[in-house]
Structure formats: C-alpha cells, structure tokens
Amino acid sequence: DDELQTDGNRSGHFQNGELELPPENEDVIRIIAAQLAEIGDQLDKEVQGRVVNGLVQHFLNENLSREEITLHMSRAVRELTRAIPSDMEQEKAMLVLAMVLTKKIVNTVPSLLHRVFNTTVNYMNQQLHNYIAEMVSA
C-alpha cells in the first residue's frame, strides 16, 4: 500500500476516518516493525558506501525504467545478503536490507525519496510479498 514503516509506529491508511487495519493486527505489526528496525540497525553497518552510491547513480538516471531500477535494487540486496550470517532467514535479511538501502539512499539524496520509495515497495511486492504476508499472519 505504498507504505514503508520500520520504526514500530502505527501505519495504515484511513478510509472514511477509520484505520483499515484491525486492532489485533496493529500490535503484531508493531512487534514485527520493532524487530525489523533492530535488525536494520545491526545491518546498517554492513552496507558499504559504494553500494549506496551505485544505486544513487541508477536512481538519478532518468532513462532507466522502473523495472530496470528494481532489478538494480534486487542485485544490490542479493549481493549484500551474501555477507549476512547464515542463521538469519534469507527473506528477512532481504527485507531489512531493502529498507536499509532505501534509508541510506534517501539520506544521501533526499530528492530521490519518491522514486526510491516506489522502487522499494515494488521490489518488496515482487520478491517478498509472500514472506511479508506470512510474517503478519503468523
């Protein structure tokens, strides 16, 4: 739904003044978000500047399609996932790395927020949709 929350804050869309998420799911989502934020803080140190700078260059290239940029994001996440300890679920590492990369790119070039955000949501929908749905339902 074009939302990227990792800090445990309430998220969701309002429709007719009502939040779409049922109250029982809100606590689950808050717990998951807090866990992802903690993992993100740990992985933040692993993300090298060259990877972020390379992605920034791709995002700045207006000639690249949405699909091409998503492919570059996917490659960067896969490359970084190789350095993650094997005791962490691969999908969880990919999810957190995508969010960490998004944060670092936007901190580097804030004007890319909209494009980076949309690409990250697209990447997560393509690559991690089932994993995210399973996490929330578990």
N, C-alpha and C positions, 0 to 999 in steps of 0.2 A: 504493500500500500504506500510506497514511496516514503517509508519511514526508516530511519536508522538510529536506534537508541541502544546505547551500551552502558549508560550510567545508572540504570535502575530507576530512572524517573518514569512517571506514568506516561504511557504512549497510547496512541489510538486516534481515531477520527471521531468528531462529533457529528451527529446527524439528528436534526430536529432537537438540538440541545441535549441529546443523550449520547454517551460514550458507547461505541459499538461493541467493545469488549465486555463480556460478562464479568462481574466482580470476582468470581472464583478464579478466572484466568489471570486477572491482574496480579495477584500475589505470585503465581507461578512465573509469569513473565518478568516480574521484578527480581525474583531469585535468579532466574536464568541470566538476566541482564547484568546483575551484580557479579555472577561467576565469570561471564564473558569479559567484563571490564577488568577483573582481577587478572585473568589470563592475558588480556591485551596489554596490561601494564608490564607483565613479565616478557612478553614477546616484542614489545616496543623496542627493546634494546637490541634485538636480533635483526631488525630491519635496517639494512645498510642504506646510507645516503645515495649511493649510485643507483639502487633500485628505484628509490623515490624520484630521483632526478630523471631517470629514464622514462618513468611513467609520466612525469610532469611534461616532458617533451612531447610525448604521444598525445596527451590531453590538449596541449597548446596547438597541435597540428589540426587545423580546421578541416583539412582534406580527408582525414580519417573518418570512416563511418562509425556508427555506434557499435556495430558488430566487431569491427577491427580493434577498437579501443577495448571492448570487453575481452577480446582474445588476448591483448597485451596484458590486461589485468590478470586474467587467468594464468598466463605463463609466469608472471611475477609471483603470484600466490603459490603455484606449483614449485617454483624454484626455491622459495623461502620455506615451504613445507618440508623440504628435504632436510633442513637443518633442525627441525623440531624434534624433541625427544620422542622416541617410539612409544612411550607409554601414554601419549595423548592421542585421542581419536583423531584420525586424519581430517574428517569433516569439521570437527570443532576447530582444529588448527586453521583450516582453510577459511572458515567463517571469521574467526578472530583476526587472522592476517589481512583479510579483505578490509575489515573495519579499521585496522591499524594503518594500513596503506592509505585508506581514504582520509583519515585524520592527518597523516603526515603530508599528503599531497595538498590538502586544503590549507594546512598551516604554512606550507611553502608558498603557494599561490592561491590566496583566498578567492580571487575572481573565478577560479575553476569550480567553486562549490557545486553549482547546479549540475554541471556536466559530470563531475566525479561522482556525486551522489547518485545520479540517474544510472551511471555505468555500474556502480557498486550494487545497486538494487537489481539491475538487470543480471549481473553476474550471479548474485545470490539466488535469484529466481531460477536461473538456468542450471546452476551447478549444485545448489544446496537446498532447494525448496523442500524436498522430502525430509532431509535431515532436520531442518527447522521445524517442520510440521510435527515430526516425531518427538522432538525435544519439548515442544509446547504440550503435546497430548500426553506425554509420559508424566 
